[in-house]
Amino acid sequence: MNTTHQENRQDGRLLRRSLDGRILGGVAAGLARYFAVDVAHVRIALVALSILGGAGVPLYLAAWVLIPADGSGIAIADEVFGHVASHLSRPAPRLSQPRIGHDMKDSCFRN
């Protein structure tokens, strides 16, 4: 498995979801291109995993979220985490604390 990864890196191939020949998210076509196998074999394996153990659907969804699309260096998960992190890194707005004793008395007896 290590030699395949090294060969793919030397060839300049990156694991990407394919925009060409895709049916849903391009995961099967991208995996087939990366491992140089027929896309039908990858699709059959995913369907078999879905039917036999139910692992095909979660694996496909995880790959769809984690593998970037062709022409993009950012996976869907990276975009979501970046968006959430940008919101979390901002300071929370400062809310003024009401003076409970005075405000309640004023609003209860006002007419």
Backbone torsions as a table, in degrees:
resi	resn	phi	psi	omega
1	MET	NA	-35.5	-179.9
2	ASN	-66.5	-38.9	179.7
3	THR	-67.8	-35.5	177.1
4	THR	-63.1	-42.1	178.3
5	HIS	-63.4	-42.1	179.3
6	GLN	-66.8	-40.2	178.7
7	GLU	-64.3	-42.1	179.2
8	ASN	-64.0	-38.0	179.1
9	ARG	-68.7	-39.1	179.9
10	GLN	-68.7	-35.3	179.2
11	ASP	-74.2	-11.1	-178.1
12	GLY	83.6	9.5	178.8
13	ARG	-82.2	134.6	175.5
14	LEU	-118.5	148.9	177.1
15	LEU	-76.1	113.0	-179.1
16	ARG	-138.6	149.7	172.3
17	ARG	-73.5	131.1	-174.6
18	SER	-79.5	139.8	173.3
19	LEU	-90.4	-20.3	178.3
20	ASP	-99.2	135.3	176.5
21	GLY	73.7	21.0	-179.2
22	ARG	-91.9	152.4	176.6
23	ILE	-109.3	-49.6	177.0
24	LEU	-108.5	-86.2	-175.8
25	GLY	-108.5	-0.1	179.7
26	GLY	84.4	9.0	-177.5
27	VAL	-67.0	-49.9	-177.8
28	ALA	-62.9	-43.5	179.9
29	ALA	-65.5	-38.5	178.2
30	GLY	-67.1	-42.6	177.3
31	LEU	-64.8	-40.8	179.4
32	ALA	-62.8	-42.3	179.2
33	ARG	-66.6	-40.8	-178.0
34	TYR	-64.9	-43.8	-177.8
35	PHE	-92.9	4.3	176.6
36	ALA	56.5	49.3	174.8
37	VAL	-125.8	168.0	179.2
38	ASP	-71.2	138.8	-177.6
39	VAL	-63.6	-28.3	178.3
40	ALA	-62.4	-36.9	178.8
41	HIS	-64.6	-41.1	179.3
42	VAL	-66.5	-42.7	179.6
43	ARG	-65.5	-41.0	177.3
44	ILE	-62.5	-41.6	178.8
45	ALA	-63.2	-42.1	179.1
46	LEU	-65.8	-40.5	177.7
47	VAL	-66.6	-42.6	178.9
48	ALA	-62.4	-42.7	177.3
49	LEU	-63.7	-35.5	178.9
50	SER	-68.0	-42.5	-177.5
51	ILE	-75.2	-45.5	-173.0
52	LEU	-74.8	-45.4	-176.1
53	GLY	-128.3	-7.5	-179.3
54	GLY	81.8	6.3	-176.7
55	ALA	-84.2	-15.1	-175.8
56	GLY	-64.3	-42.5	-178.0
57	VAL	-67.5	-49.5	177.9
58	PRO	-62.6	-36.6	178.0
59	LEU	-65.1	-42.4	179.1
60	TYR	-62.8	-45.7	-179.7
61	LEU	-64.3	-40.0	177.8
62	ALA	-64.0	-42.3	178.9
63	ALA	-65.6	-38.4	179.9
64	TRP	-63.4	-35.9	-179.2
65	VAL	-80.6	-34.5	-171.7
66	LEU	-93.7	-25.6	-177.8
67	ILE	-93.9	125.1	178.9
68	PRO	-68.0	154.4	177.0
69	ALA	-77.8	161.8	174.4
70	ASP	-57.0	137.9	178.8
71	GLY	80.7	1.9	179.5
72	SER	-130.1	137.8	177.5
73	GLY	-97.1	3.8	-174.7
74	ILE	-120.0	127.9	176.4
75	ALA	-79.5	163.6	178.9
76	ILE	-59.2	-40.4	-179.8
77	ALA	-62.6	-39.2	178.1
78	ASP	-62.6	-40.1	178.9
79	GLU	-64.4	-44.0	-178.9
80	VAL	-65.6	-47.8	-179.3
81	PHE	-64.4	-36.7	177.4
82	GLY	-65.0	-40.0	178.8
83	HIS	-65.9	-45.0	180.0
84	VAL	-65.6	-42.8	-179.3
85	ALA	-63.8	-36.4	179.3
86	SER	-66.7	-34.5	177.7
87	HIS	-74.4	-34.1	-179.7
88	LEU	-75.1	-26.5	-177.0
89	SER	-80.3	-15.5	177.6
90	ARG	-75.4	143.2	177.0
91	PRO	-68.1	146.1	179.3
92	ALA	-70.4	145.7	178.2
93	PRO	-66.1	141.4	-178.1
94	ARG	-83.8	123.1	179.4
95	LEU	-100.8	137.5	177.7
96	SER	-76.7	138.0	-179.5
97	GLN	-88.9	127.3	-179.9
98	PRO	-71.0	150.8	174.0
99	ARG	-85.6	100.6	-168.9
100	ILE	-61.1	-48.8	-176.2
101	GLY	-62.1	-46.9	-176.3
102	HIS	-75.2	-41.5	-176.9
103	ASP	-67.2	-40.0	179.8
104	MET	-67.4	-42.8	-179.1
105	LYS	-64.1	-41.0	-179.3
106	ASP	-66.4	-40.3	-177.3
107	SER	-77.7	-27.4	-179.4
108	CYS	-76.2	-35.1	-174.3
109	PHE	-103.0	9.1	-179.3
110	ARG	-86.3	130.1	173.3
111	ASN	-156.3	NA	NA
